[in-house]
């Protein structure tokens, strides 16, 4: 049963230096054609399931003008939604306003996600972003006045122009906004980004680790629950949509470059706007073996604070428990929070043991 859906809006008014997501500069005519094709894709694939989560990501969905946003939400009326649906849209502070927030509210959006990334001037210049505290404060106030009570903010850290004090100031400012959810991402310099083209290098692993420890410490101090390696929330505000990924649940993905997981198949859409606009949506379909399915479950479930059920996946973790790399209790196994920074290495050990 598919209960989750991702919608990709690839358009941006400005391309951030670090972004390797599927994105295009905003063009009004392209957006209109894209929305027409998005509607066709949904109609050709969606089978009418009742959805518990819908997530509109990008790109920058808030780059669309008011008329285009109304058109997008008209298309999304094709979906059957549960009474408790979590309905999220990503926005940037640079191009959001009260009119757009009113459109969101009218059309059932109940969770907002903002890419803040940093409030430090040097960081913002490095990331090719342009945000002011005044704009952020006014936007959050508008959100609250309109009744939005589930807001996420993204933070990027470990920039080459950053130190611990800058990160601490970013965190203090985000805490002052009193929002419900915070996602934190260590800067990754990906291929085909401006940072990579300009030969920018990552900071040292030692400094990255110090920054990660600071984030964990400050989040705990401010009553945020560290429920997944990169995600923190106030009680009851974990992202239901993202949990569908980490639980390895089925989900639809519609739009340019979107991914789906349906009936043991990993499906990837084309990143070519020309192919997409001609109705050639799919790029790749991989059917997973039973072993693949278990490996995915191990990799994804072990990102969460609650870990993985040993009833669902039979694992011999005695050695890793003795080494303090895993904790076993109540027939579940999890990575201790103090080891999350090296979780990739631990997960590889678990997979190696499983495949022996």
Secondary structure as UniProt FT lines:
FT   STRAND          4..9
FT   STRAND          11..12
FT   TURN            17..18
FT   STRAND          24..25
FT   HELIX           28..45
FT   STRAND          50..58
FT   HELIX           61..63
FT   HELIX           66..75
FT   HELIX           76..78
FT   STRAND          80..91
FT   HELIX           93..95
FT   HELIX           98..106
FT   TURN            107..108
FT   STRAND          111..117
FT   HELIX           121..127
FT   HELIX           133..145
FT   TURN            146..147
FT   STRAND          151..157
FT   TURN            160..161
FT   HELIX           164..176
FT   TURN            177..178
FT   STRAND          181..186
FT   TURN            191..192
FT   HELIX           194..197
FT   TURN            198..199
FT   HELIX           205..221
FT   TURN            222..223
FT   STRAND          225..228
FT   TURN            229..230
FT   STRAND          231..233
FT   TURN            235..236
FT   HELIX           240..246
FT   TURN            247..248
FT   STRAND          251..254
FT   TURN            256..257
FT   STRAND          259..262
FT   TURN            263..264
FT   STRAND          265..269
FT   HELIX           273..277
FT   TURN            278..279
FT   STRAND          282..287
FT   HELIX           290..301
FT   TURN            302..303
FT   TURN            305..306
FT   STRAND          308..309
FT   TURN            310..312
FT   HELIX           318..322
FT   TURN            323..324
FT   STRAND          327..329
FT   TURN            330..331
FT   STRAND          332..334
FT   HELIX           337..342
FT   HELIX           343..355
//
